[in-house]
Amino acid sequence: MPHDPAFLSGTENLSMPSATVIPVLHYPDVPAAVAWLVRVFGFTERLRIGDHRVQLTIGNGAIVVAHGDAPVDPEFSLMIRVASADQHASRAAAEGAELHSQPQSFPYGERQYTASDLAGYVWTFSQSERDVDPGSWGGELLSGRSDAA
């Protein structure tokens, strides 16, 4: 990904995760949601702010769980990269996640499954299986490799 100095520059702050994108998800019971996301999907608690807001990390990503009403029918989903979609799906199912699809491999080089959490948010967990030229399956790479600096 090309380096843009407008992002992630400046002073480090222990009060904020280092992730560039940090979704804020609302749940009516923050402690219960945090416990569920940690146990079922493997997040790690980073920072607690009372019982109304918690920062969670996973890999080099982060989310904030905040007190509020979860959307009745969220019109978005979240994607998390994992080392093994099969192992992650097994853990999630065993811990009570509703799986919408079992892990399956796709022509674009990813193995993915989709699940819902306790508030109905939809999550896709994706494992890179191989490096695939997007042109081979109908995609068009516009800005270079995502791991380039």
N, C-alpha and C positions, 0 to 999 in steps of 0.2 A: 504494500500500500504506500503510495507516495506520502512523504512526510510533509505535513502542513503545520508550520510553527504556530498557527492560531489555536491548535489543540494540544493539550497536555503540556503546555509550557508554563513556566512561572513557579511559584512557591509550592512545595509539597505541603499538604495539610492533613494531619491525622484524623480530622473530622470528616474527610471525604475519601471514598475509595479511589484508586488510581485509574479505574476504567474510564474510557472516553464516553461511552453511552451507559446511562444508568436508569433503566425504567423504574417507575414508581407504580407499584400495584397496591390496590386498596382491598383490605379484608376487614370484615366486621370484628374479628377477634385476632388481633396481631400475635399474641403469644401462641395461640393454637396454630395459626398459619405458619409461623416461624418453625415451631416444633415439627410440623408436618413436612415442610419444604426441606428441612435439614435431614430428617429421618428417611423420607421417601426419595427425594431427588438428589441428596448429597450436598446441599449448600452448607456453608459455614457462616456462623454468626460473626459479624465484624464489629458492630457498634449498636448498642441499645440506647434508645432515647425514651426513657420512661417505659410505659406499656403501650405507646401509640405509634412508635416508629422504630424499625430495625433495619440496619444495612446488612445484607448478605452477600457473600462472594462465592464464586464458583469458577475455578480456573483463574483466568485473568479478567473475568467479567464480574459484574455486580448488579444487584437489584436493591430497591428499597421497598420494604413491606410497611405500609402506612395504614392507620385506622381509617375506615370509611366503608361505604357500601361497594361491594364488588359489582361490576356491570352484570346485568341480567344475562346478556348474550354478548360477550366480548367480541368485537369485530376485528380482533388482531390476535396474533399468536406470538410466542417467543421461541427462539431457536437457540439451543445450547449444544456446543460441540462436546462430545464424550470420546473416551478411548475405545469403548466397546458398547455398541448399541444393544447387543444381546444381553450382556451382563447388567447394564443399566435398566433395561426393560424388565428383566427378571426381578431385580431388587424392587423397582417401583411397583410392579404388580403384587409382589409378596407383601409389600407395605401398604397396599390399599389404593394405589393410583388406578384410575379408570383408563385402560389402554384403548385407544381408538383404532390403532393399527399395530400389528406385530412388526418387529424389525424386518426390513426388506431392503435389498440392494437396488440402486437406481443407475441408469446409464451414465449419469454425470459423476459417478465415482463415490457416492455417499450411500451409507446404510443408515436408515432412519426409522424411527417409530414415533407415534404421537400419543400423548396422554393428557388427561385433564387433572387439575389439582382439586383440592377440597372446595374452592370457590368457583370452579368452572373455567378458570383460565386454561387455554390450550397451549401445550408445550410440545415442540418437536426436538428430539434428541438425535444428533447427527454424528456419525463416525465416518471419517475419510478413509476409504478403502484403497483408493488409487488416484493418481494425478491424471485427469482427463482433460484434453483440449475441448473447451466449450463448443467450438465449431463442429465437433464430431457428433453432437446431439442437438444442434440447432441454436446454441447460445452464441453470444458475441461478446468477447472479452474487450472491454473498452479502456481500462486503466492499468493494465499490467498485473503482475502477480501480487496477491494480497500479502505476501510475506516479504516483499522488497521494501527497503527503507528509502 
